[in-house]
Amino acid sequence: MKSYIFATDNDRGGVILCDIETLEDAVVYLQQRFTGVIRVEQGRRYWAADEGYAELDPLPVAGNGYSG
């Protein structure tokens, strides 16, 4: 099972837990099920209506204060 976060153009959206394996398939499914889907995220990968598919860069690791 995978979870996908999605948003719509009327400020709705949510999280869906399903057996859809790829982000691309999830985008198609969510667009068919809900009106106005503009963004779908899974992990660092996402699809946005105005950007297409992309991946977020990981945040740099800050010092954790551990001095060993």
N, CA, C and O atoms as a Tinker XYZ file with bonds, in Angstrom:
   272  protein
     1  N      0.831000   -1.178000    0.000000    73     2
     2  CA     0.000000    0.000000    0.000000    64     1     3
     3  C      0.879000    1.247000    0.000000    63     2     4     5
     4  O      1.940000    1.281000    0.623000    81     3
     5  N      0.417000    2.255000   -0.705000    73     3     6
     6  CA     1.106000    3.543000   -0.739000    64     5     7
     7  C      0.106000    4.637000   -0.402000    63     6     8     9
     8  O     -1.101000    4.477000   -0.586000    81     7
     9  N      0.625000    5.738000    0.089000    73     7    10
    10  CA    -0.236000    6.879000    0.364000    64     9    11
    11  C      0.173000    8.031000   -0.544000    63    10    12    13
    12  O      1.353000    8.222000   -0.838000    81    11
    13  N     -0.814000    8.786000   -0.977000    73    11    14
    14  CA    -0.613000    9.940000   -1.836000    64    13    15
    15  C     -1.352000   11.120000   -1.224000    63    14    16    17
    16  O     -2.501000   10.997000   -0.799000    81    15
    17  N     -0.686000   12.254000   -1.185000    73    15    18
    18  CA    -1.303000   13.496000   -0.735000    64    17    19
    19  C     -1.726000   14.253000   -1.983000    63    18    20    21
    20  O     -0.962000   14.345000   -2.943000    81    19
    21  N     -2.946000   14.799000   -1.975000    73    19    22
    22  CA    -3.382000   15.543000   -3.150000    64    21    23
    23  C     -4.102000   16.818000   -2.744000    63    22    24    25
    24  O     -4.635000   16.938000   -1.641000    81    23
    25  N     -4.099000   17.775000   -3.685000    73    23    26
    26  CA    -4.779000   19.050000   -3.469000    64    25    27
    27  C     -5.588000   19.384000   -4.713000    63    26    28    29
    28  O     -5.251000   18.971000   -5.823000    81    27
    29  N     -6.661000   20.140000   -4.506000    73    27    30
    30  CA    -7.513000   20.560000   -5.620000    64    29    31
    31  C     -7.531000   22.083000   -5.713000    63    30    32    33
    32  O     -7.080000   22.784000   -4.807000    81    31
    33  N     -8.058000   22.572000   -6.822000    73    31    34
    34  CA    -8.086000   24.017000   -7.055000    64    33    35
    35  C     -9.098000   24.759000   -6.190000    63    34    36    37
    36  O     -9.135000   25.989000   -6.214000    81    35
    37  N     -9.913000   24.047000   -5.431000    73    35    38
    38  CA   -10.845000   24.702000   -4.510000    64    37    39
    39  C    -10.440000   24.464000   -3.051000    63    38    40    41
    40  O    -11.277000   24.432000   -2.149000    81    39
    41  N     -9.122000   24.296000   -2.851000    73    39    42
    42  CA    -8.535000   24.138000   -1.515000    64    41    43
    43  C     -9.036000   22.921000   -0.753000    63    42    44    45
    44  O     -9.127000   22.933000    0.474000    81    43
    45  N     -9.353000   21.892000   -1.484000    73    43    46
    46  CA    -9.706000   20.616000   -0.864000    64    45    47
    47  C     -8.616000   19.618000   -1.213000    63    46    48    49
    48  O     -7.669000   19.947000   -1.927000    81    47
    49  N     -8.743000   18.454000   -0.731000    73    47    50
    50  CA    -7.763000   17.410000   -1.007000    64    49    51
    51  C     -7.690000   16.491000    0.183000    63    50    52    53
    52  O     -8.617000   16.423000    0.991000    81    51
    53  N     -6.588000   15.787000    0.288000    73    51    54
    54  CA    -6.443000   14.882000    1.402000    64    53    55
    55  C     -5.370000   13.860000    1.131000    63    54    56    57
    56  O     -4.460000   14.081000    0.332000    81    55
    57  N     -5.491000   12.742000    1.805000    73    55    58
    58  CA    -4.549000   11.635000    1.674000    64    57    59
    59  C     -5.345000   10.415000    1.253000    63    58    60    61
    60  O     -6.423000   10.148000    1.785000    81    59
    61  N     -4.811000    9.681000    0.300000    73    59    62
    62  CA    -5.461000    8.450000   -0.121000    64    61    63
    63  C     -4.471000    7.305000    0.056000    63    62    64    65
    64  O     -3.323000    7.404000   -0.376000    81    63
    65  N     -4.901000    6.240000    0.679000    73    63    66
    66  CA    -4.117000    5.032000    0.874000    64    65    67
    67  C     -4.679000    3.985000   -0.069000    63    66    68    69
    68  O     -5.861000    3.649000    0.008000    81    67
    69  N     -3.838000    3.461000   -0.967000    73    67    70
    70  CA    -4.357000    2.558000   -1.993000    64    69    71
    71  C     -3.272000    1.621000   -2.509000    63    70    72    73
    72  O     -2.119000    1.697000   -2.086000    81    71
    73  N     -3.651000    0.748000   -3.416000    73    71    74
    74  CA    -2.730000   -0.211000   -4.027000    64    73    75
    75  C     -2.137000    0.306000   -5.327000    63    74    76    77
    76  O     -1.544000   -0.478000   -6.069000    81    75
    77  N     -2.268000    1.570000   -5.630000    73    75    78
    78  CA    -1.688000    2.149000   -6.844000    64    77    79
    79  C     -0.190000    2.273000   -6.623000    63    78    80    81
    80  O      0.246000    2.869000   -5.638000    81    79
    81  N      0.597000    1.718000   -7.528000    73    79    82
    82  CA     2.040000    1.622000   -7.319000    64    81    83
    83  C      2.842000    2.820000   -7.810000    63    82    84    85
    84  O      3.925000    3.074000   -7.283000    81    83
    85  N      2.354000    3.569000   -8.799000    73    83    86
    86  CA     3.163000    4.657000   -9.345000    64    85    87
    87  C      2.458000    6.000000   -9.176000    63    86    88    89
    88  O      1.230000    6.085000   -9.149000    81    87
    89  N      3.264000    7.032000   -9.065000    73    87    90
    90  CA     2.722000    8.383000   -8.963000    64    89    91
    91  C      1.919000    8.723000  -10.210000    63    90    92    93
    92  O      0.858000    9.341000  -10.123000    81    91
    93  N      2.421000    8.323000  -11.361000    73    91    94
    94  CA     1.728000    8.609000  -12.618000    64    93    95
    95  C      0.327000    8.011000  -12.638000    63    94    96    97
    96  O     -0.625000    8.673000  -13.051000    81    95
    97  N      0.198000    6.769000  -12.198000    73    95    98
    98  CA    -1.124000    6.132000  -12.137000    64    97    99
    99  C     -2.016000    6.789000  -11.092000    63    98   100   101
   100  O     -3.227000    6.900000  -11.284000    81    99
   101  N     -1.418000    7.224000   -9.985000    73    99   102
   102  CA    -2.195000    7.890000   -8.941000    64   101   103
   103  C     -2.751000    9.222000   -9.442000    63   102   104   105
   104  O     -3.884000    9.580000   -9.120000    81   103
   105  N     -1.962000    9.958000  -10.225000    73   103   106
   106  CA    -2.434000   11.231000  -10.780000    64   105   107
   107  C     -3.655000   10.986000  -11.664000    63   106   108   109
   108  O     -4.664000   11.679000  -11.534000    81   107
   109  N     -3.569000   10.014000  -12.552000    73   107   110
   110  CA    -4.694000    9.707000  -13.443000    64   109   111
   111  C     -5.926000    9.319000  -12.631000    63   110   112   113
   112  O     -7.023000    9.810000  -12.896000    81   111
   113  N     -5.753000    8.445000  -11.649000    73   111   114
   114  CA    -6.871000    7.994000  -10.828000    64   113   115
   115  C     -7.517000    9.157000  -10.071000    63   114   116   117
   116  O     -8.740000    9.303000  -10.073000    81   115
   117  N     -6.689000    9.981000   -9.426000    73   115   118
   118  CA    -7.228000   11.087000   -8.635000    64   117   119
   119  C     -7.919000   12.129000   -9.511000    63   118   120   121
   120  O     -8.928000   12.704000   -9.104000    81   119
   121  N     -7.391000   12.378000  -10.706000    73   119   122
   122  CA    -8.047000   13.315000  -11.621000    64   121   123
   123  C     -9.408000   12.791000  -12.084000    63   122   124   125
   124  O    -10.328000   13.572000  -12.325000    81   123
   125  N     -9.531000   11.479000  -12.204000    73   123   126
   126  CA   -10.819000   10.895000  -12.589000    64   125   127
   127  C    -11.804000   10.915000  -11.431000    63   126   128   129
   128  O    -13.007000   11.077000  -11.635000    81   127
   129  N    -11.298000   10.753000  -10.227000    73   127   130
   130  CA   -12.179000   10.645000   -9.060000    64   129   131
   131  C    -12.593000   11.996000   -8.480000    63   130   132   133
   132  O    -13.708000   12.135000   -7.977000    81   131
   133  N    -11.708000   12.993000   -8.545000    73   131   134
   134  CA   -11.976000   14.297000   -7.951000    64   133   135
   135  C    -11.809000   15.393000   -8.991000    63   134   136   137
   136  O    -10.930000   15.313000   -9.849000    81   135
   137  N    -12.644000   16.406000   -8.916000    73   135   138
   138  CA   -12.579000   17.547000   -9.832000    64   137   139
   139  C    -11.487000   18.514000   -9.398000    63   138   140   141
   140  O    -11.365000   18.823000   -8.213000    81   139
   141  N    -10.694000   18.992000  -10.352000    73   139   142
   142  CA    -9.743000   20.065000  -10.095000    64   141   143
   143  C     -8.467000   19.676000   -9.375000    63   142   144   145
   144  O     -7.887000   20.508000   -8.678000    81   143
   145  N     -8.007000   18.436000   -9.520000    73   143   146
   146  CA    -6.761000   18.033000   -8.870000    64   145   147
   147  C     -5.602000   18.822000   -9.486000    63   146   148   149
   148  O     -5.419000   18.815000  -10.703000    81   147
   149  N     -4.821000   19.503000   -8.638000    73   147   150
   150  CA    -3.717000   20.324000   -9.138000    64   149   151
   151  C     -2.349000   19.866000   -8.616000    63   150   152   153
   152  O     -1.317000   20.311000   -9.118000    81   151
   153  N     -2.335000   18.982000   -7.614000    73   151   154
   154  CA    -1.058000   18.501000   -7.085000    64   153   155
   155  C     -1.254000   17.143000   -6.427000    63   154   156   157
   156  O     -2.242000   16.906000   -5.733000    81   155
   157  N     -0.278000   16.246000   -6.664000    73   155   158
   158  CA    -0.265000   14.933000   -6.029000    64   157   159
   159  C      1.179000   14.684000   -5.589000    63   158   160   161
   160  O      2.114000   14.906000   -6.358000    81   159
   161  N      1.356000   14.222000   -4.350000    73   159   162
   162  CA     2.691000   13.974000   -3.808000    64   161   163
   163  C      2.794000   12.554000   -3.278000    63   162   164   165
   164  O      1.833000   11.995000   -2.750000    81   163
   165  N      3.982000   11.986000   -3.432000    73   163   166
   166  CA     4.289000   10.690000   -2.823000    64   165   167
   167  C      5.776000   10.704000   -2.498000    63   166   168   169
   168  O      6.620000   10.635000   -3.392000    81   167
   169  N      6.082000   10.793000   -1.217000    73   167   170
   170  CA     7.480000   10.934000   -0.819000    64   169   171
   171  C      8.026000   12.267000   -1.318000    63   170   172   173
   172  O      7.395000   13.309000   -1.140000    81   171
   173  N      9.207000   12.230000   -1.946000    73   171   174
   174  CA     9.784000   13.461000   -2.494000    64   173   175
   175  C      9.312000   13.730000   -3.917000    63   174   176   177
   176  O      9.540000   14.818000   -4.444000    81   175
   177  N      8.662000   12.765000   -4.544000    73   175   178
   178  CA     8.177000   12.959000   -5.912000    64   177   179
   179  C      6.802000   13.604000   -5.889000    63   178   180   181
   180  O      5.995000   13.351000   -4.994000    81   179
   181  N      6.547000   14.445000   -6.893000    73   179   182
   182  CA     5.235000   15.074000   -6.984000    64   181   183
   183  C      4.904000   15.392000   -8.431000    63   182   184   185
   184  O      5.766000   15.405000   -9.309000    81   183
   185  N      3.631000   15.647000   -8.641000    73   183   186
   186  CA     3.122000   16.166000   -9.912000    64   185   187
   187  C      2.329000   17.418000   -9.574000    63   186   188   189
   188  O      1.530000   17.420000   -8.637000    81   187
   189  N      2.551000   18.483000  -10.338000    73   187   190
   190  CA     1.774000   19.713000  -10.178000    64   189   191
   191  C      1.284000   20.128000  -11.562000    63   190   192   193
   192  O      2.009000   20.003000  -12.549000    81   191
   193  N      0.055000   20.620000  -11.626000    73   191   194
   194  CA    -0.549000   20.983000  -12.903000    64   193   195
   195  C      0.297000   21.986000  -13.676000    63   194   196   197
   196  O      0.363000   21.916000  -14.904000    81   195
   197  N      0.944000   22.914000  -12.983000    73   195   198
   198  CA     1.728000   23.940000  -13.665000    64   197   199
   199  C      3.202000   23.581000  -13.853000    63   198   200   201
   200  O      3.929000   24.312000  -14.526000    81   199
   201  N      3.657000   22.465000  -13.269000    73   199   202
   202  CA     5.064000   22.074000  -13.353000    64   201   203
   203  C      5.288000   20.714000  -13.992000    63   202   204   205
   204  O      6.359000   20.463000  -14.545000    81   203
   205  N      4.304000   19.838000  -13.928000    73   203   206
   206  CA     4.510000   18.458000  -14.359000    64   205   207
   207  C      5.122000   17.650000  -13.225000    63   206   208   209
   208  O      4.926000   17.963000  -12.050000    81   207
   209  N      5.871000   16.599000  -13.589000    73   207   210
   210  CA     6.477000   15.721000  -12.592000    64   209   211
   211  C      7.837000   16.263000  -12.184000    63   210   212   213
   212  O      8.590000   16.764000  -13.019000    81   211
   213  N      8.151000   16.161000  -10.897000    73   211   214
   214  CA     9.434000   16.622000  -10.386000    64   213   215
   215  C      9.719000   15.908000   -9.068000    63   214   216   217
   216  O      8.904000   15.136000   -8.564000    81   215
   217  N     10.888000   16.191000   -8.535000    73   215   218
   218  CA    11.288000   15.614000   -7.253000    64   217   219
   219  C     11.899000   16.708000   -6.401000    63   218   220   221
   220  O     12.682000   17.525000   -6.886000    81   219
   221  N     11.538000   16.718000   -5.135000    73   219   222
   222  CA    12.094000   17.688000   -4.200000    64   221   223
   223  C     13.493000   17.259000   -3.792000    63   222   224   225
   224  O     13.753000   16.069000   -3.616000    81   223
   225  N     14.387000   18.214000   -3.642000    73   223   226
   226  CA    15.724000   17.925000   -3.139000    64   225   227
   227  C     15.632000   17.635000   -1.654000    63   226   228   229
   228  O     14.845000   18.267000   -0.951000    81   227
   229  N     16.427000   16.686000   -1.163000    73   227   230
   230  CA    16.415000   16.442000    0.276000    64   229   231
   231  C     16.978000   17.650000    1.021000    63   230   232   233
   232  O     17.854000   18.350000    0.515000    81   231
   233  N     16.472000   17.881000    2.209000    73   231   234
   234  CA    16.982000   18.969000    3.041000    64   233   235
   235  C     18.380000   18.611000    3.534000    63   234   236   237
   236  O     18.659000   17.445000    3.814000    81   235
   237  N     19.255000   19.602000    3.640000    73   235   238
   238  CA    20.589000   19.301000    4.176000    64   237   239
   239  C     20.483000   18.866000    5.636000    63   238   240   241
   240  O     19.619000   19.336000    6.377000    81   239
   241  N     21.359000   17.979000    6.026000    73   239   242
   242  CA    21.366000   17.492000    7.403000    64   241   243
   243  C     22.084000   18.523000    8.267000    63   242   244   245
   244  O     23.251000   18.839000    8.037000    81   243
   245  N     21.385000   19.029000    9.240000    73   243   246
   246  CA    21.967000   20.001000   10.178000    64   245   247
   247  C     22.658000   19.223000   11.289000    63   246   248   249
   248  O     22.370000   18.048000   11.520000    81   247
   249  N     23.558000   19.888000   11.960000    73   247   250
   250  CA    24.217000   19.267000   13.100000    64   249   251
   251  C     23.197000   18.839000   14.133000    63   250   252   253
   252  O     22.259000   19.581000   14.425000    81   251
   253  N     23.368000   17.657000   14.687000    73   251   254
   254  CA    22.395000   17.175000   15.666000    64   253   255
   255  C     22.821000   17.449000   17.099000    63   254   256   257
   256  O     22.158000   17.007000   18.037000    81   255
   257  N     23.931000   18.180000   17.281000    73   255   258
   258  CA    24.355000   18.508000   18.634000    64   257   259
   259  C     25.143000   17.403000   19.300000    63   258   260   261
   260  O     25.629000   17.581000   20.417000    81   259
   261  N     25.280000   16.271000   18.645000    73   259   262
   262  CA    26.020000   15.156000   19.223000    64   261   263
   263  C     27.513000   15.368000   19.003000    63   262   264   265
   264  O     27.942000   15.579000   17.868000    81   263
   265  N     28.304000   15.317000   20.057000    73   263   266
   266  CA    29.728000   15.538000   19.918000    64   265   267
   267  C     30.533000   14.259000   20.125000    63   266   268   269
   268  O     31.764000   14.283000   20.114000    81   267
   269  N     29.840000   13.157000   20.310000    73   267   270
   270  CA    30.461000   11.860000   20.359000    64   269   271
   271  C     31.249000   11.589000   21.541000    63   270   272
   272  O     31.817000   10.505000   21.669000    81   271
